Amino acid sequence: MITGIIGCGNIGTELALFMDKRKDFELKYLFDIDKDNSDNLTKKLKNSNPKFASFDSLIKNSELTIESADKEAVKKILKNKDLDKKNKKLLVMSTSGLFENISSLKKTKNCDIYLPSGAIAGLDAIKSVSGKISSLTLTTTKNPKGIANAPFILKNNINLKKIKNKKIIFQGKLKEAVVGFPKNINVAATLFLASKFNNIKIKIIADPKTKTNIHEIVCKGNFGNLTLIAENLPSKNPKTSYLAILSAIQVLKNINNKVKIGS
Ligand SMILES: NC(=O)c1ccc[n+]([C@@H]2O[C@H](COP(=O)([O-])OP(=O)(O)OC[C@H]3O[C@@H](n4cnc5c(N)ncnc54)[C@H](O)[C@@H]3O)[C@@H](O)[C@H]2O)c1
């Protein structure tokens, strides 16, 4: 499958290294706003020799476009006239970009769009109970390093270095969380897109003593209760959980697997 990656940082690089070992993916194109990141990725590959392409030509010429950049890239991808064709596939990591551009997403009818479960577990169950949910909360606990420089932290002048014990930093709705923590809250956007539940409550906790990114989902309704906890080690980028990368690799494997496990 002819593939292009938009965003050649931490996740883009790991996905490229996975595809480099596979015969079913031909990594042909890369794009990044910082060409050095794309060059560094290319140097790590043994079997593929992707070329740096423009944003538009990458989408036009790839059967599978992988977005591992940011939510602005997602907005541009959804608006690209060459995306919405039969036999085109798009894997999106910055799912908050889908949440913020939901009308463009709904207009996309032909392209297959894949959203990995990312840093959370249990999306299969959440999808199954969609329509039967009465309450849904997501509590994310991270080391303060994982939320450093988030717009909410900067806007409210929160000095993360002063936090010595577990502290609730944010409580609110998904819309505010996506704006305040755009790089941390993709899990919440994915949760919304899977559950279709409009009133998800988000809590973000900073804990200087934790080395893991913890996402706890509590979902209640007329099906019973679900409590889903993922306690993730960070990847090379402390804002990104290693599980998010593994889940995207699993999506790539699933594209070509004949046996599909899980709902
Ligand atoms: N779905 C999930 O559960 C989940 C989990 C972790 C991370 N993410 C998201 O995945 C994305 C990538 O994460 P990462 O850890 O690889 O980040 P990263 O910072 O290591 O890499 C991002 C790369 O994309 C490039 N980039 C940024 N904006 C761009 C744009 N508009 N167009 C093209 N290139 C652009 C950067 O230069 C960088 O090379 C982020 O948006 C992150 O929030 C999602």
PDBQT file of the ligand as one rigid body, heavy atoms in Angstrom, charges set to zero:
ROOT
HETATM    1  N1  LIG A 301      -4.778   9.611  19.496  1.00  0.00    +0.000 N 
HETATM    2  C1  LIG A 301      -4.010   9.548  20.573  1.00  0.00    +0.000 C 
HETATM    3  O1  LIG A 301      -4.329   8.882  21.575  1.00  0.00    +0.000 OA
HETATM    4  C2  LIG A 301      -2.715  10.285  20.592  1.00  0.00    +0.000 A 
HETATM    5  C3  LIG A 301      -1.734   9.926  21.537  1.00  0.00    +0.000 A 
HETATM    6  C4  LIG A 301      -0.539  10.613  21.505  1.00  0.00    +0.000 A 
HETATM    7  C5  LIG A 301      -0.328  11.647  20.604  1.00  0.00    +0.000 A 
HETATM    8  N2  LIG A 301      -1.294  11.990  19.731  1.00  0.00    +0.000 N 
HETATM    9  C6  LIG A 301      -1.115  13.099  18.777  1.00  0.00    +0.000 C 
HETATM   10  O2  LIG A 301      -0.353  12.671  17.673  1.00  0.00    +0.000 OA
HETATM   11  C7  LIG A 301       0.371  13.780  17.124  1.00  0.00    +0.000 C 
HETATM   12  C8  LIG A 301       1.839  13.421  16.956  1.00  0.00    +0.000 C 
HETATM   13  O3  LIG A 301       2.412  13.104  18.223  1.00  0.00    +0.000 OA
HETATM   14  P1  LIG A 301       3.999  12.954  18.382  1.00  0.00    +0.000 P 
HETATM   15  O4  LIG A 301       4.255  12.411  19.745  1.00  0.00    +0.000 OA
HETATM   16  O5  LIG A 301       4.563  12.247  17.217  1.00  0.00    +0.000 OA
HETATM   17  O6  LIG A 301       4.445  14.489  18.330  1.00  0.00    +0.000 OA
HETATM   18  P2  LIG A 301       5.870  15.094  17.886  1.00  0.00    +0.000 P 
HETATM   19  O7  LIG A 301       5.864  16.494  18.380  1.00  0.00    +0.000 OA
HETATM   20  O8  LIG A 301       6.961  14.188  18.311  1.00  0.00    +0.000 OA
HETATM   21  O9  LIG A 301       5.822  15.096  16.286  1.00  0.00    +0.000 OA
HETATM   22  C9  LIG A 301       4.965  15.909  15.533  1.00  0.00    +0.000 C 
HETATM   23  C10 LIG A 301       5.644  16.193  14.205  1.00  0.00    +0.000 C 
HETATM   24  O10 LIG A 301       4.692  16.820  13.346  1.00  0.00    +0.000 OA
HETATM   25  C11 LIG A 301       5.255  18.021  12.799  1.00  0.00    +0.000 C 
HETATM   26  N3  LIG A 301       4.146  18.945  12.606  1.00  0.00    +0.000 N 
HETATM   27  C12 LIG A 301       3.491  19.675  13.530  1.00  0.00    +0.000 A 
HETATM   28  N4  LIG A 301       2.474  20.356  12.972  1.00  0.00    +0.000 NA
HETATM   29  C13 LIG A 301       2.473  20.032  11.659  1.00  0.00    +0.000 A 
HETATM   30  C14 LIG A 301       1.645  20.384  10.554  1.00  0.00    +0.000 A 
HETATM   31  N5  LIG A 301       0.606  21.209  10.703  1.00  0.00    +0.000 N 
HETATM   32  N6  LIG A 301       1.930  19.846   9.348  1.00  0.00    +0.000 NA
HETATM   33  C15 LIG A 301       2.974  19.004   9.184  1.00  0.00    +0.000 A 
HETATM   34  N7  LIG A 301       3.799  18.643  10.181  1.00  0.00    +0.000 NA
HETATM   35  C16 LIG A 301       3.544  19.135  11.418  1.00  0.00    +0.000 A 
HETATM   36  C17 LIG A 301       6.298  18.474  13.795  1.00  0.00    +0.000 C 
HETATM   37  O11 LIG A 301       7.294  19.271  13.165  1.00  0.00    +0.000 OA
HETATM   38  C18 LIG A 301       6.838  17.134  14.300  1.00  0.00    +0.000 C 
HETATM   39  O12 LIG A 301       7.884  16.649  13.492  1.00  0.00    +0.000 OA
HETATM   40  C19 LIG A 301       0.132  14.960  18.085  1.00  0.00    +0.000 C 
HETATM   41  O13 LIG A 301      -0.914  15.790  17.615  1.00  0.00    +0.000 OA
HETATM   42  C20 LIG A 301      -0.317  14.270  19.349  1.00  0.00    +0.000 C 
HETATM   43  O14 LIG A 301      -1.129  15.103  20.145  1.00  0.00    +0.000 OA
HETATM   44  C21 LIG A 301      -2.476  11.320  19.696  1.00  0.00    +0.000 A 
ENDROOT
TORSDOF 0
